[in-house]
Amino acid sequence: MTSRPEHNSFETNRSLIEAHLNELTRVPRPCHSEVLEAARGYVSRHFEDYGWDVRRHDFEVLNDVGELNLGESLHGTNLVATRRGQFNPDRPRLCVGAHLDSRPDTPGADDNASAVAALLEIARLLPPTWPDAAPLELELVAFDLEEN
């Protein structure tokens, strides 16, 4: 695990982004798979190590469009990360997200593991506390079921 940067440092770590991308794209991450659940664990651990609280947002949806799992009821889990102990749900928020799942026939490097790797780098780079005077709360979200 790479440590957090100094408070006044905002330098991205390309090798760390590439390591996240390599880990997330070893194999496809289709819905309802053990590999997708393992990827959720990987992302959650990194968010938490970087000082974020992670909440699993489970949901059900009837898949009535597209070619994957058409007509099926699907279970999804979004990972919602907020600054540890600081999130005020009554304030407006900025949500920065990327989807974690992939199609079953591709590891999804460009769609969308690269964005998840960037999301983890954002989590690492931001300071450990969110300013009270900030006009918005910040959520980082790894979305599920985008490919369905």
Secondary structure, DSSP 8 states (H G I E B T S, - for coil): ------TT-----HHHHHHHHHHHTSS---TT-HHHHHHHHHHHHHHHHTTEEEEEEEEEEE--SSSSSTT-EEEEEEEEEEETTT--TTS-EEEEEEE----TTS--IIIIIHHHHHHHHHHHHS-SS--TT-SSEEEEEEE--TT-
